Amino acid sequence: QVQLVESGGGLVQPGGSLRLSCAASGPIFSVNAMGWYRQAPGKERELVATITRGLSTNYADSMKGRFTISRDNAQNTVHLQMNSLRPEDTAVYYCNADVIEKRGSYHLSNKYWGQGTQVAVFS
């Protein structure tokens, strides 16, 4: 069973920084795109940033210049460095990955989500 496990959330004051990490484990052949999404109370889940296996990145406009996504293909991990945090960044942050799984002699493609990690920004 493929799993994504996030870590690094917490409470921070406005202007502060946090680094989120997500590790994929299980019967993995390879991991294609990985990304971070977030969901604030009463709002829909939204894109934060994505990164391809070739390290091309994409950011939501409000995160550009403040957040940096990175990954380690050998470790099947993705990270999100968040700087200049604002109260409106408060949300549960979810890791997402397009995983090519090993299923016996077959490979299957599936999308997986982590369980989420809470980020709270307030004084």
Disulfide bonds with the S-S distance in Angstrom:
Cys22-Cys95 2.08
